[in-house]
Amino acid sequence: MRILSTLCLSLLLGASGTAAMASSKASFAKKFKNVDIHRLVSVPGLVDCSNSAYQMRQAGFATVSNAPMRSSDTPANAASGQTYGWVTAPDASNWYFTQDITSRDSVYSEFYTAHFHESSKITLFDNNHKQVGSFSVKVPEGWKHVADITPYGPITKKLFDRDEKSNEILVEFHDAFNGANKYLTRAYDINTGEIKFEMEGTGLVFDASKGWNSYQRLIMTHESDEKYSIDVIAPPANGQTDWTVEHTFNFDIDNKITYLQGSCFNCMNVDGTPYYVLAEYDKPFTKTDAGDGSMDIKQEPDNFLVLRTFDKSFNKVDSVRVSINAPEGTPYRSAAFGLFGNNDLSKGYFSNNGKLNYVVGLYDYTPAMDGDLISYAVYDSENGKLKDICDKVTSNKRGLLNTIHGKSDQMWFLQTIGTSEGSGQQIQLVDVPSCEKVSVLPQSIDGNAISSNFDRYPTTANAQGYQYVIALSQAQSNEAGEVLAPIAWVNPDCTIDHVDRLNLGLKAENFTPLINSTSLNPYLFNTDDDMEYVYIAKKRRTDGSNKIDNVLEVSTLDGTVIKSWRGDDNYVFSQASFPVMDELGKRQMFVVFEDRANNKYDMNFYDLPFTKFEQGGTGTVEDPYLISTTGDFQQLALEPTKNYKMVADIDMSKAAQWWAPVKNFTGSLDGDGHTIYNLGVKTTEDHAGLFGTLDLNGIAKNLIFVNPTVEVTNTNQYAGVLAGETNYTYDGEGKATNVDSIFVYGAKISGDDQDFVAAGGLVGSANLGTNINNCSFQGEITLPNSENVGGIVGQTRSASSVNACYANVNAIAKTVLGGIVGIAGTPHDYCKFTNCEVRGQLTAENAVGGLVGYNYFNEISNVVSHADIVATKKSAWDGYAAGGIIGVMERNRMYGASGFAKNCVFDGSVKALQDGEEVNAPATVHQIAGKTVADEEYAEGETPEVEKRLSNNYSTNDAGSTDATSVEGAYKAAKEMGKDFFTGLQYAYGNKLAEPWKEDGSKIPTLYFNNIAKAFAVSSDDVTVGTTDEGTAVVKVSVYGMENADLESDLDVSTKSNNAIVTFGEAHGNTIDLVIKGKKQGIDVVTVKFGEFSATINVTIFKNFVSGIENVEDAEALVIKAADGQISAEGANAIWVYSVNGKLVGKTSGAAFSTSGLTSGLYIVKATDKAGHKATAKFVIK
């Protein structure tokens, strides 16, 4: 049968023995009997089904848990040793170690010399390349045949003693010779070499820590003649100094576990909750096992895989039984738990039934392929099988593809279809957690054989929003004989959008690109918007020796090599990776060479990106770094104290990955009126936003966001589009954070977490005198289980202020919701809010107000609220607490009532609901302030207090009040208001912060920056159309900052060559459709203008939409023809294909060029023959 090529360099699949020394030792699956105790236990992290991990292993790339603008060829950091490896540090960062081993040779015959270790020196380096430990170890006394000394992580602090200042690393000794097979595990202090722990057997560290809750256990395994014993070792308890064996699990050595495909003891971390899952068969798998593999296996019928789950107190909490009866025609079926990926055990991922869910693999032995075909499915204890994930999976070939904003996660599975001679393979694509089958990638697409070396990447070229990037198996060559390695960009419907062909030069014989979420990043190697590829190639030398070297290269799309690493006979490239190497998230390129002459490995680290900030700048106040791409923007995280200025609009969707919030930013960012489009934030950090924390001295100003999204996770505490929190720390000297002229349009902030602290449209929490001025937010905030939610800021503290800010927000929260701020101030300080305006709908159970949900002792003035406010459930203390301006106006119980709210106007609606029905005249629901001292309950004889903190407040709803100092305010119809009225309330009219109000066709003013275009966008800048109505294309034109704009009248639309016809379609708020079709065949450029904004749309026009290739213009010399999926010119020795803008998109040596890699559009074709004759033609491909 035909097998799908994986394009691996066999030389690199095990680049060195040291590659296995990662942060933990692997738990290996087995074919038959499992007598290796390493295979008994699995802990989180050992089974990584991410595509990055899979492709790095396949290609030989390693996987690991700044002054100059251009990096040099000299590595920034380097180390060397006889072996090396990676460990996880106590702070979860990447540390690495080198090891120099002293061995002796034992000669047993003229044919065999054994090498046994005697001692080792281990040196550790942190993620800043600083040496953090060095110590020596000796083999255990009496152990004469130690073949392996293996350090492994994670590094621990308090697992073996109570000393938080020391760090320990585990080291395993393996003595194996003449049938002996024994292990010893020790924990060493990495600086003193003191042995903190020692036990015969082998171990793994199980870490289920989350946040402040620490849970680490050492899992040790031992073997006797009749059973395997697994000890769970706990750190010293309070008042103790030594570790203890907390619990021991025992397994009989029989066929209930020896034919498991996975581990019998599985340590599982479900969102910070540890579980232990024991796996075994209900009865012996077979009775025919001779113990030496000499007999065929006959599976016992009516058997089950039994999973028993224990909590951290070792109480049994769940169990599952899965039938393993083999289907007809299958000799036997075995099973595994714990080999699928990070969601082997989950709760709330595959289902919301409150049960633990288990992913089980059933392995059907298939004689025709002498291997297993696997079926993955999800089970629980109550329902049995919940979902089928995928069947007929070949040899565990699967991976989790790159995450795409707004799209489901997706996995791929390599399937073998049929078992006869004519069977084949395909890649099944499955959305998770729904387990919906999305599509199938066949063995070949348009005649191009594909490989399983692929991932997906976001795009606007199709409705699905992503494409698959696939290494094709068949290379081409150009007229010079240079090898062109193809990488196809494939739509979900399996049509090829385009093919990038990398020029490997002469004498290249193999090609393995790294295609995953790390490498598919146009900003990894430089910060321009163009994609680069990294790959390993086999290339012959040009020195006449014709020897083959493994070459690591980074190149652009046209094959220009940016960086290249190549060794010689004694200095051989071994492996590479891209670890994060400091606390700020800086990646480096890690390249390893084997120095065979000196018996060591050289580890080289190169700073990434190689180039950045092509527009210039040095990061000072006077000469800020100039940001022109998303890649430039990402550099803020690496130098958070510098100064930056945008010189172009930025589309964050080009980055593919979710944005990683910039931590502790104390520099300045000047947007200079430019726009960030499509920011997408989803993080496991405490703080979510463009900035995680915008700290003291930090400045953000003159910046526009269009269509940002923030997906709040259960690990977030603070969230906002601009920043999770401001002024996070205080050093006694720093200046307050300033946020000025930040405008957000089309935002979506959403999540279901219950443990959230605060979320705002711009900032989650503003502290220590933060000033937020001249800002607006328009969008949706949906946090139904959260409190402290505001349209501008979720929470303000410590004399922070909000001035001249506008929110048009549809917000849903559990409680404490405000149009501008959720909760304001504390019992110990106060904040200021002035000149604010609110529109939209605010819905919460209670404590909801047009300006603020819960207000302590703050100064509030000059607020206009048009919001519709809905309270849905009483609280025990404050009732509904809903008000047009303030939800709850807390009293200062120590010093009496303080703060005030004055000169406010409410022009919206406020109501309370019970069981969906409006409540008539509910308590603590008022036009101005919901719950105040006026609503306090008093005992008999007590004198009720009068609310004295309200003055000059008005409502356009007639609630029967004429008292401007009351909780209802004074009634005044909107038509009776006007500039004189508001001027009398101290509203200043103008166009700046001190005079922020303006007239805008209504008696009630609006803020000066409203209804002014701030940003402009078209949904596509390149379309292909026909000359009939069936061939039209619709492009959406959006203007941001305008409300109720007449776009059909205000837009100026023109064409360059009059080949295209443009008409207006439907209008939707600030967006209108442009309908484009062709007048005659050719090309055109449509220009759309709105005031000072403009955009262009390139239009390719052909007559109809008949599939295939249509000849538009014949050539004059050589006859260029199009038929059967190719362009040909009889007698030609070379053909070049160009896009309409002159970019070379393909070339070949010969008389024919396949069009399978070209997308729809107009192309220019040039052909030449040996005599020098030339011909050109235009072709349109649909």
LOKE-782377 format. One record per residue (C-alpha): residue in one letter; x, y, z. Coordinates in steps of 0.05 Angstrom, whole numbers, plus 5000, padded with zeros to 4 digits. Example, Ala and Ser with C-alpha at 12.3 -4.5 7.8 and 13.67 -1.06 7.14 Angstrom:
A524649105156S527349795143
***
This chain:
M500050005000R502250724991I504651065053L504251815064S511252115064T513452475127L519752785096C524252625155L531752625157S533051945188L539852185211L536352705254L530752305285G535252165344A540152735334S543852535397G542852125458T542252765497A536052985461A531952535506M534252905568A528453385570S524753655630S522252955649K523652255625A518851965576S513651425589F514250965530A508650565498K510249835484K508249295435F507948695481K510248545551N512349135594V517948945641D521349625642I519049995705H520150665669R513850485631L509450405692V508351135707S506151745667V506052465692P503353095658G507753355602L510452685579V505252615524D505353245483C500553205424S501853925401N503853985329S510054365350A512653795392Y510853275338Q514153645280M520253825321R521253095338Q520052875266A524853385236G530353315287F529053985318A529453965393T523554185436V524154465506S519154565557N539358625449A542959255441P544559195366M538759205317R541958655276S544758025308S551557785288D553757095265T557057025333P552356705384A549957135441N551156565490A554655895487A556255285529S559154595517G559453905549Q559653165535T552153145542Y546853685554G539553745569W533754175592V530054215658T524254615684A526055135736P522055275800D518955875765A517255445704S522555765660N527555375618W534155195649Y539454765616F545354355639T551854065613Q554953425638D562153175634I562752445651T568752045673S568451335647R572850725645D573450205589S572549475604V575049015548Y571248365545S573748105479E577248335416F570448525389Y567248865449T569249425496A564249675547H564350385574F562050465646H561351115683E564751285748S562952015761S559952635729K560353385736I553653725724T553154475712L546454845707F544855515674D538455925682N534356245626N539056855627H545056385616K547656515686Q550855915720V546255735778G549355085801S555154605793F556553955830S559653275821V556652585831K559651905839V556451245822P553650855882E558650445919G559249745891W555849925825K560949705772H556849745708V553450425708A551650565635D547451195647I547651795694T541552205678P539752875709Y532553065700G527453565725P523653945747I528254315794T524954315863K525654745925K521554425981L520253715957F525753405998D526853906054R523854556082D529554986056E526755486005K533655755989S536455105960N534854785894E534954035881I535453625817L534152885809V539552435781E538351715761F543751175758H542550555716D546849945725A545749425671F550348855650N549848105640G542448105657A542948585716N538049175712K537749635772Y536450365785L537950865839T534951565844R538152135883A536352865894Y542453325897D543154045920I545354375855N550654805890T553454375946G552353685917E549153465982I544752855973K537753045998F534252405977E536251695957M532051095941E532850475897G528350505837T526651035787G522251645795L518352205764V516052865794F508452995791D506953735795A499653965798S501054645827K496655235808G497755945831W499355965905N497055245915S503054795910Y502554045900Q508853655883R509952915893L515652455874I513151805844M517951225856T517350525826H520149875852E519849165826S519648495863D518547795837E511047855843K509048585841Y510649295821S510349795878I509250535865D510651015923V507751715926I512852125964A510652775997P514953366018P516153496092A509953726128N509954316175G514354176234Q517953606198T524653606163D524352976119W520152726062T515152166074V511951606034E504851846032H501751245998T503750605961F500050295903N501449575885F500449205819D501048455811I505848265756D500947905710N497547985644K492648495672I497849025660T503348735616Y499348825552L497149535566Q499450005511G500250575561S502150645634C498450295690F499450885737N497551565710C498452225748M493452725722N492653475734V485653735720D485954485726G490154465789T486653855819P491053235823Y488452545808Y491551855803V488551395750L490250655754A489450255690E489149505682Y485048975648D479148655684K482347975675P488747715644F489447945572T491747255547K493246565573T497746365516D503646815532A510046415537G513647025565D518847055509G514547235449S515146535419M507646415417D502046775381I497647195425K490546955435Q486347485469E481547265523P474247455506D469547915544N475048335575F475149065595L480049625607V478549855678L480450555701R480150715775T481151445796F483651685864D483952385892K489952695927S487552375992F487751705956N480251605960K477151265901V472651775867D470951475799S471750875754V470550705681R470150035643V471450005568S470349375529I476549125490N473148565451A476648535384P472448655321E471648085272G477947975231T482448305283P487147815318Y487048215383R485448895411S489349235468A488049895501A491450515531F489751095575G494451695582L497451695512F492852185477G495052865502N493753415553N486353245559D486852495574L483052655637S478753285638K472553595667G468454095627Y472654025564F469253485522S462653535560N459253965613N456053385650G460253495713K463652825705L470952655694N472052495621Y477251985597V480351915529V481751175514G485450895455L483550205428Y489249875389D487249375336Y493048955312T493048925235P497348375205A497448675135M501349275162D504348915222G502049475266D496149775303L490350195280I487850615337S480850865354Y480451455403A474051605441V471651975503Y468351605561D465451755629S463051325687E455651475677N454651455602G460251015577K462451265509L460952005500K464352175434D468451845380I474552255364C477751875307D478851165284K483850785240V489451225267T496350985245S501950895295N499751455341K500851965286R496852565308G497753285331L494253915356L494454455304N495855195313T490455575351I486756085308H483156675339G475656555341K476155835314S475655165348D481954795365Q483454265314M487353605313W489953195256F490352435252L493952005201Q489051455180T490250825140I484150665098G483549935081T488749395094S489449085025E494849214973G490949794944S489750155010G492150845024Q492751385076Q489552055091I489552595144Q483052675182L481953365212V477653405276D475254005315V476053935390P472853905438S466653805395C470053215359E466653425294K470053155232V472053785193S475353535129V480153025100L486853165067P488052625015Q494852324998S495552804941I492353464921D492053644847G497453134834N502053374890A503652854942I503053165012S506552995077S504452995149N509153575161F504054135165D500154615208R494855155198Y495455905194P490256475195T488156795129T482857255100A482956865034N477156415052A470956405095Q473855905145G479356395164Y485255925159Q489555515111Y493754895119V501154985106I503854325079A510754095057L509853754990S513853134974Q516053274903A521253804890Q522254174824S528254494792N529255134754E532955274689A539555314727G538554624758E537354904827V532654504872L526054844889A522754554951P515154664952I510854875011A503354914994W498155355026V491754945022N484555175036P480054745080D476454505016C483154204994T484354714938I491454994934D491655744945H499055814927V505655464932D512155754960R518255454926L524655524966N531055534926L535855044959G541155154907L545154614871K546353914897A540853924950E538053234961N533053275018F528853805053T525353805120P522054465138L519654605208I512254765201N508754915267S506055465311T512955695331S516155725262L509955965224N511056655250P513257215202Y516257575262L520757025290F526957175249N525657905232T519958385243D517458525173D510858225151D513757705103M514156975123E520756615130Y521955875133V526955465174Y529054785149I534254245149A536954025081K541953505058K546853845012R552953574976R559453954983T562154344925D569454214942G569753604897S568853104954N561453034939K560252895013I553353045042D552353515101N546353685142V545154425134L540554865177E537955475141V533056045149S530656345083T525556825054L519956605007D524256714945G529756274974T534456814998V538256515056I538356955118K542356495162S545855835149W549555335194R553854785164G559254365195D564653895168D567053185180N568653295253Y563853855269V556853625253F550153985260S546053615311Q539553985328A536054645337S530154955374F527255625395P526855645471V524256235511M530456455548D528757015596E523157245641L520857745589G519357205537K525357305490R526456735443Q533256515421M535356035366F538755445398V543655085351V547754485372F553854195338E557253535355D564753635362R566952925347A574353065353N573553305425N567652855445K563053425464Y556953825442D557254575430M550854945448N549955625413F544456135427Y542756685376D538357265394L531757315356P529457665315F535757765273T533358455251K527958925278F525359645275E527059745202Q524160455205G529260645258G529560915329T533860785390G528460745444T529861415478V524761945492E527762375437D528661805388P523461265402Y523360595367L518860665305I513560125300S511259935231T509359195238T506458705288G513458425296D515959105318F510259145367Q512158485398Q518858775418L515559195472A515458585516L522958505511E524659225527P518959485570T522660095595K523860395526N519860905485Y515960735422K512061085368M507560785315V508760995243A503560535210D497060175224I498059475251D493858845237M495158375295S491757795259K498157705219A501657445281A497456805281Q498256695356W494457015412W497757655436A502257565497P500958155544V506958615556K508958565629N510959155673F511259675619T514360315646G516160635579S511861035532L507560835472D505261385425G500361125374D500761785336G493561685313H494860995283T490460385291I491459685318Y486659205282N484458525308L488258485373G486757805403V488357675476K487756995510T492856845564T493956425626E497357015660D493857405716H493358025672A490258045603G490758615553L495558935504F499459075567G498958595625T501159145672L502159875652D506460085710L509160715742N511761235693G508160855637I504761255582A499961025529K496861545483N493961705415L492160985398I486160675365F483759955370V478959655319N475658975331P479758745390T477858125429V479657915500E477657205519V477857185595T480456515623N479956215692T487056425707N486057165693Q484957665750Y484758325712A482958455639G482159045591V483659185518L489359665536A491759375602G489958875655E492359345710T495860015717N500860215770Y501759505795T507559685840Y510060305875D517360485888G516061145924E518861555866G515261365802K510161795767A502961585758T500961215695N497761655642V492761375592D490661905541S486761895476I485561145470F479660975426V476760275422Y471660055370G468159385358A471059065420K468958395450I470858195520S467957535544G468856965592D465356525643D470256535702Q467556645772D474056835808F475457465768V477558115803A476058665752A475058785678G474359435639G473659635567L480559965570V483559765638G481859225688S484359585750A487160295755N491360435816L495960935850G493761575816T492661315746N489861845699I485261625643N483362205598N480062315530C478461575518S472661185490F470260465486Q465060185439G463559445442E460958855482I462958595550T459957925568L462257675636P455957365667N459557055726S464057645743E463658275784N467258945782V466059075708G466259755674G465860045604I472460415614V475560105677G473359545722Q476259815786T479460465809R483560575871S488361055905A486461725876S485861495804S481761925758V477461865695N476162505655A472762615588C471361885573Y465761575533A462960865533N457760585485V457559885514N452859295518A455258965582I453058365622A456058205691K453857835752T454158445796V457759115807L457259385736G458060095712G458060445645I464860765661V467360405723G465159785761I467559925831A470660595849G475060755908T475860385975P474060556046H480960886052D481561305989Y477561645935C477761765860K475062285812F470362215753T468462805711N465962975641C463862265622E458462015575V455161325571R450760965521G448660245512Q445459715558L448059495625T445258855655A447158545722E443758235782N444858855824A449659435839V449059715768G449660445749G450360875687L457161135711V459160675769G456460035798Y459160095868N461660775891Y465560915954F467461635971N468961925903E467862585869I463162525810S461163105766N458763285697V456362595674V451262465619S448361765617H443761525561A444560795584D438960295592I440159965660V437259295681A437858965749T435458245752K436357995824K436358305894S442358255939A441258126013W444358786033D442859285978G436959015940Y437159155866A441559775875A440660055805G441360785786G442061205724I448761465749I450661055811G448560355832V450960355905M453360995939E456860726000R457261116063N463561236104R461560906169M467561176207Y467561896184G460461986159A458262056087S463462346040G464562455966F459262745920A455562685854K453463325822N451563635755C449562965725V444062825673F440662165662D437162065595G436461315593S432160805629V432860405693K428759805715A428859185758L426458495737Q423857905776D423057245738G423457655674E417858125692E418958865709V418159035783N413659625799A417060175841P422559735871A426659995929T433860215915V432260335841H432661085825Q434061555768I440661815796A443161365853G440460675870K442460505942T444661085987V443861266061A436861496042D435060756034E437860526100E433160166147Y432660476216A430360206282E424460506317G426461166349E432461276303T432661906261P433461736187E439362066153V438462506093E442762386031K446863026026R452062825974L447662945913S446663625880N444463915813N442663245783Y437163165731S433262635695T429362675630N424662145658D418962425700A419462055766G415362585801S421462935831T423363665828D429063595878A435863615843T439063375908S434962735913V436362025890E431462145832G434262815813A429863365785Y425663225724K427263645662A425263465591A430963395542K427863915496E428264415552M435664325560G440964635516K447764955517D445765495567F442864975614F449264555613T453765155617G450065315681L451964635706Q459264795692Y459764395628A465364715587Y464564715511G470564655466N475264145435K480263955490L480663625557A479164255596E473264415550P470863725528W463563825508K460464005441E453564085410D451863525363G444763625337S441563495405K439863915465I444463455505P451863535488T456762995471L464262945482Y468563325432F471762715400N465262355385N462562295314I469362425284A472461885240K478361555275A479760945231F477860665164A478259965135V476159535076S474858785086S479058595026D484258954984D484558434928V478458134893T477057744830V470357874794G466657714730T462858124681T456057854702D451857934764E453857224785G461057444786T460558024835A464658114898V462558474960V467558885000K465559195066V467759905080S467760115153V468760795185Y470260795260G468661365306M462461595268E455461445293N449661475244A454261675186D451161715116L456661305083E453361275015S453662035011D460262135046L464461605012D468361784949V469261174904S473161184838T476460684790K483160754756S481860454687N474260424686N474359664677A470459564742I463459774762V462359954835T455560044868F453260114940G449759544975E446859485044A449059935101H449959675172G451460225223N458460455209T459459955151I456959945080D457759415025L461259584960V458859124904I464159044850K463658714782G467258784716K465559194656K470758874612Q476258364621G482758614652I484958934717D482959554755V484159914820V478360184862T479960764908V475360904967K476061555007F472761825069G475462505088E482862435100F482461665098S483261245036A484160525014T485260154949I482359504923N485859124867V480758814820T481958254771I476458164719F474857584673K468757434631N465656854668F466556334722V467455714680S472455254715G479355194685I484155664651E481956164600N486856434547V486157184548E491557394499D495656974451A503157054447E506457264382A512556814378L512556154417V505355924425I503455904498K497455474512A493355284573A490154604580D489454024628G491854404689Q498354664659I501355224617S505754984561A509855264504E512454754454G519954834445A520955264507N526555124555A523955574611I517255864634W516356424684V509656604716Y508457304747S502657604785V499558244757N503858664804G510158364776K511857854831L514857204807V510256654832G513056054795K518255824745T520455174714S525754904667G522254594608A516154674565A510554584616F508654894683S503354604730T498155104752S495854694813G499655154860L496655804834T490556154863S485156484822G487157114785L490657434726Y497757214710I503157414661V506956834630K513756884596A517056314557T523856264523D527155744480K534555574469A534956024409G533156624452H526156714425K521256994476A513757004483T508957294534A501557174547K496257344598F492156804631V486456804681I485756224729K479256114766
***
